[in-house]
Amino acid sequence: MIKMKCVVLITCIVLSCSTAIVLLHGEKKDPLIVNMELKRFFPSEKEDNERVFLAQPWSMARDIKGYFYVYDNKEKTIAVFDPAGNFVSKIGRRGQGPGEFLYIRRIIPEGDNLTILDSTKHELCLLNSEGRYLNSTKLFRSYSDFALDHNGRVYCALESRAVNSYLVDVLDESGQLLYSFGNPIRRFKDSSDSYLNETKIVCDGNCVTLLFITIPLIQQYDLNGKLVREWSFEELPRIKQEEKENLIRIKNMIPGKTSYSHISDAIRHEKESYYVLRNVGNGLEIIKLNSNLKFDKVYVYKDINESFYLALDFYVRHEDTKPTFYIVRILPYARIEVICPP
């Protein structure tokens, strides 16, 4: 069942890459488009030859010391790399016991510890940065993503996305439900609407932001669950065209035979800005918004040596006033790519 979920997800994203309108040859002098280049990647070719490799990198986090934690969904382990990208160790293994994994959806470092959402085990697991198991919290619903605030509350994006439920559950540190918020999007008025409400979630300490995966929409809520603002990619009409095509696919979808595409794939918050990752043809684009969801610019990267590109997650940090993006690339190479403006 887990393998089937992975295949379906990759199929959906592949379809998105193949049908998207590519923004890789825009006007180079356009201040709203910033071209990027590959600086390096890890694991290195030397480490790969020494059998230090990523089989199916799925998600990534970085702690306050600069160490990277990359979840490998095939191996069911977390690979640890130092700030320079050198391999350090592996954490965990496949299984249902303490400190073992089945399907990690998100890793969030806090101080010297890691909080991990495993949606198949229905638990939040707490490890120290060396991988030692500390404790776990059982979850009574299935979640696809989560975020933490400074008060110990856990904001969980619901995986079932039933149209008669909310989008987000808020839990306390023991896993007890405090409240829920977010009204699902309803376009079809039937079960097809469930495909419209798959989200990624981030919390900047003051608000909770939801990125919708299959439609061009971002919603921002205060910590009590009140909708504050939203952005629907108005400045990028080509993405609105993608939405029209995707809605047709979803409405006519036959489970197991046809699929839909991802409009966006991941969201991050850094330095009072939001960044949204999109797979586009043989490259990617990262849309930058300010803290109020106002459009700023688009960072664009193209792999001229390949005809296809697929990334599932990323991390952003600012180096010398410029953003540097650490991309979790899964196809055709399984590695972390470091890209930034020249």
JOURJO-V508141 format. One record per residue. RES is the residue in one letter. SS is DSSP state (H for helix, E for strand, - for the rest). PSI is psi in degrees with one decimal (NA if undefined). D_LAST is the distance of its C-alpha to the last C-alpha in Angstrom with 2 decimals. Layout:
# JOURJO-V508141
RES;SS;PSI;D_LAST + RES;SS;PSI;D_LAST
This chain:
# JOURJO-V508141
M;-;-39.4;43.17 + I;H;-42.0;39.91 + K;H;-38.1;38.80 + M;H;-42.1;39.75 + K;H;-42.8;37.61 + C;H;-43.0;34.55 + V;H;-43.4;35.27 + V;H;-43.8;35.77 + L;H;-47.2;32.52 + I;H;-38.4;30.48 + T;H;-42.8;32.50 + C;H;-43.8;31.75 + I;H;-37.2;27.97 + V;H;-44.1;28.16 + L;H;-38.2;30.10 + S;H;-44.3;27.51 + C;H;-38.4;24.75 + S;H;-21.9;27.07 + T;H;-7.9;28.25 + A;-;150.4;25.32 + I;-;115.3;24.26 + V;-;128.8;20.78 + L;-;69.4;18.14 + L;-;-6.9;15.61 + H;-;39.9;16.44 + G;-;174.9;16.65 + E;-;121.2;16.46 + K;-;-23.0;12.97 + K;-;-2.6;14.19 + D;-;118.5;15.55 + P;-;-13.0;14.44 + L;-;-5.8;15.52 + I;E;121.6;13.09 + V;E;114.1;9.39 + N;E;146.3;7.92 + M;E;167.3;6.25 + E;E;156.1;6.43 + L;E;127.1;9.11 + K;E;-43.4;9.05 + R;E;178.1;12.83 + F;E;160.7;15.94 + F;E;151.3;19.40 + P;-;153.0;22.28 + S;-;166.9;21.44 + E;H;-34.8;23.26 + K;H;-45.2;25.63 + E;H;-36.3;26.52 + D;H;-40.2;26.96 + N;H;-24.2;29.40 + E;-;15.5;31.19 + R;-;28.0;31.66 + V;-;98.1;29.25 + F;-;165.2;27.67 + L;-;126.3;27.16 + A;-;-43.9;29.55 + Q;-;71.9;28.71 + P;E;132.5;26.12 + W;E;-41.0;27.00 + S;E;165.6;25.75 + M;E;151.3;24.02 + A;E;161.2;24.34 + R;E;132.8;23.19 + D;-;-179.7;25.77 + I;-;-17.7;25.85 + K;-;-3.5;25.65 + G;-;4.4;22.37 + Y;-;142.4;24.20 + F;E;140.4;23.33 + Y;E;112.4;26.23 + V;E;118.4;25.82 + Y;E;127.2;28.86 + D;E;110.0;29.89 + N;-;-21.4;32.20 + K;-;-43.5;33.90 + E;-;-18.5;34.70 + K;-;40.7;35.36 + T;E;164.7;33.72 + I;E;118.7;30.90 + A;E;132.9;28.66 + V;E;130.3;27.55 + F;E;145.6;24.48 + D;-;175.4;23.77 + P;-;-24.3;20.63 + A;-;-3.6;19.15 + G;-;10.9;20.03 + N;-;138.0;23.26 + F;E;137.2;26.21 + V;E;-53.5;28.94 + S;E;176.8;31.57 + K;E;144.3;32.70 + I;E;136.5;34.57 + G;-;-176.7;37.36 + R;-;172.4;38.86 + R;E;135.2;40.29 + G;-;177.4;43.35 + Q;-;6.0;45.01 + G;-;-179.6;45.90 + P;-;129.5;44.41 + G;-;9.5;40.83 + E;-;156.4;40.74 + F;E;152.9;38.61 + L;-;-42.6;39.11 + Y;-;92.8;36.28 + I;E;130.1;33.78 + R;E;-28.7;32.14 + R;E;142.0;30.33 + I;E;127.9;29.88 + I;E;112.4;29.69 + P;E;139.5;29.64 + E;E;108.7;31.87 + G;-;-122.4;32.40 + D;-;8.8;33.56 + N;E;163.8;34.50 + L;E;128.3;33.13 + T;E;128.3;34.61 + I;E;129.2;34.50 + L;E;117.4;35.69 + D;E;105.9;37.48 + S;-;-26.8;38.68 + T;-;-37.7;41.04 + K;-;-8.1;42.78 + H;-;54.8;42.77 + E;E;155.5;41.81 + L;E;122.5;39.47 + C;E;136.3;39.28 + L;E;120.9;38.57 + L;E;157.2;37.45 + N;E;172.7;36.47 + S;-;-15.6;33.12 + E;-;-2.1;34.94 + G;-;4.8;36.25 + R;-;131.0;39.79 + Y;E;132.9;41.43 + L;E;-55.7;42.58 + N;E;176.0;43.88 + S;E;156.6;43.37 + T;E;122.4;44.29 + K;E;139.8;45.77 + L;-;142.9;44.67 + F;-;0.7;47.20 + R;-;166.5;44.88 + S;-;127.9;41.97 + Y;E;146.6;38.48 + S;E;-16.6;35.10 + D;E;163.7;32.89 + F;E;162.8;33.49 + A;E;159.0;32.25 + L;E;147.6;33.87 + D;-;-177.0;34.66 + H;-;-4.7;35.76 + N;-;10.4;39.42 + G;-;4.4;39.53 + R;-;146.1;39.60 + V;E;122.0;38.04 + Y;E;113.8;36.73 + C;E;127.4;37.15 + A;E;123.4;36.13 + L;E;137.4;39.15 + E;-;-33.2;38.80 + S;-;-33.7;42.00 + R;-;35.5;40.92 + A;-;138.9;44.55 + V;-;-12.9;44.98 + N;-;15.9;47.78 + S;-;-176.7;45.77 + Y;E;174.3;43.00 + L;E;-30.7;39.28 + V;E;133.2;38.98 + D;E;138.6;41.43 + V;E;121.2;41.27 + L;E;155.3;42.80 + D;-;-176.2;43.92 + E;-;-20.5;43.23 + S;-;-0.5;46.20 + G;-;5.3;45.01 + Q;-;139.7;47.57 + L;E;126.9;46.72 + L;E;-51.4;46.54 + Y;E;169.1;45.69 + S;E;157.1;43.74 + F;E;169.9;41.87 + G;E;112.9;39.97 + N;E;129.7;41.82 + P;-;151.8;40.78 + I;-;134.3;39.67 + R;-;108.9;42.58 + R;-;-35.6;42.06 + F;-;-18.9;44.61 + K;-;28.5;47.27 + D;-;-167.6;47.71 + S;H;-19.3;46.26 + S;H;-23.2;43.22 + D;H;-23.8;41.91 + S;H;-30.5;41.18 + Y;H;-15.0;38.15 + L;H;-12.5;36.67 + N;H;21.3;36.69 + E;-;127.6;34.45 + T;E;158.2;32.07 + K;E;152.2;29.47 + I;E;140.3;30.06 + V;E;154.0;28.36 + C;E;126.4;30.03 + D;-;9.3;28.49 + G;-;-25.7;31.84 + N;-;-24.0;33.02 + C;E;164.3;32.74 + V;E;129.9;32.40 + T;E;130.8;30.03 + L;E;128.5;30.72 + L;E;120.2;28.40 + F;E;134.8;30.59 + I;-;-38.3;29.47 + T;-;-5.0;31.41 + I;-;153.3;31.43 + P;-;88.8;28.83 + L;-;135.3;30.06 + I;E;130.4;29.12 + Q;E;143.0;31.99 + Q;E;128.8;32.09 + Y;E;152.8;35.30 + D;E;175.0;36.64 + L;-;-12.3;37.80 + N;-;-2.0;41.26 + G;-;13.1;40.13 + K;-;129.3;40.38 + L;E;124.7;37.97 + V;E;-46.7;36.06 + R;E;166.7;33.61 + E;E;161.0;31.84 + W;E;132.4;29.14 + S;-;35.0;29.60 + F;-;32.8;26.40 + E;-;-33.6;28.22 + E;-;-4.8;25.16 + L;-;76.4;24.17 + P;H;-27.2;27.37 + R;H;-31.1;26.16 + I;H;-31.6;26.23 + K;H;-33.2;29.72 + Q;H;-39.2;30.72 + E;H;-38.4;29.55 + E;H;-44.6;31.81 + K;H;-44.9;34.79 + E;H;-37.2;34.43 + N;H;-37.3;34.05 + L;H;-35.4;37.14 + I;H;-43.0;39.13 + R;H;-44.7;38.11 + I;H;-44.2;39.05 + K;H;-35.4;42.33 + N;-;10.8;43.32 + M;-;138.4;42.00 + I;-;108.5;44.38 + P;-;130.5;43.54 + G;-;-10.9;42.95 + K;-;-41.0;42.72 + T;-;166.9;40.10 + S;-;177.7;37.04 + Y;-;177.4;34.70 + S;-;163.6;30.92 + H;-;128.2;28.48 + I;-;-43.3;26.85 + S;-;162.6;24.67 + D;-;-23.6;24.45 + A;E;157.6;23.39 + I;E;143.3;22.86 + R;E;154.6;21.62 + H;E;130.7;22.17 + E;E;130.3;20.06 + K;-;51.2;20.25 + E;-;19.5;22.61 + S;E;157.0;20.53 + Y;E;143.6;21.07 + Y;E;131.0;18.68 + V;E;125.3;20.20 + L;E;132.0;19.20 + R;E;133.5;20.37 + N;E;129.6;20.66 + V;E;105.2;20.32 + G;-;-124.3;21.43 + N;-;35.7;19.27 + G;E;-157.8;16.43 + L;E;166.2;16.20 + E;E;146.0;15.47 + I;E;116.4;15.54 + I;E;130.1;17.48 + K;E;131.8;17.37 + L;E;154.1;20.76 + N;E;-175.9;22.21 + S;-;-20.7;25.18 + N;-;18.2;27.61 + L;-;33.1;25.94 + K;-;131.9;24.78 + F;E;136.2;21.98 + D;E;-67.1;18.71 + K;E;175.6;15.89 + V;E;125.0;14.70 + Y;E;133.0;11.51 + V;E;135.0;11.71 + Y;E;135.7;11.20 + K;E;130.3;13.40 + D;-;98.4;14.90 + I;-;-12.5;16.02 + N;-;-4.6;18.46 + E;-;156.9;20.39 + S;-;-2.0;22.47 + F;-;149.1;22.43 + Y;-;134.2;20.42 + L;E;121.9;22.06 + A;E;144.2;20.91 + L;E;-23.6;23.49 + D;E;171.4;21.95 + F;E;167.3;18.90 + Y;E;144.5;18.22 + V;E;138.1;15.79 + R;E;155.0;15.36 + H;E;126.8;13.68 + E;E;119.8;12.15 + D;-;44.3;11.73 + T;-;-6.6;12.32 + K;E;145.4;9.39 + P;E;140.1;10.69 + T;E;130.8;10.39 + F;E;131.1;12.50 + Y;E;110.6;15.10 + I;E;128.0;16.55 + V;E;93.6;20.19 + R;E;134.3;20.28 + I;E;-28.1;23.86 + L;E;144.3;23.96 + P;-;-5.8;23.89 + Y;-;142.8;22.54 + A;-;97.7;23.73 + R;E;171.6;21.06 + I;E;120.8;18.51 + E;E;135.2;14.93 + V;E;113.6;12.10 + I;E;150.7;9.07 + C;E;167.5;6.42 + P;E;151.7;3.84 + P;-;NA;0.00
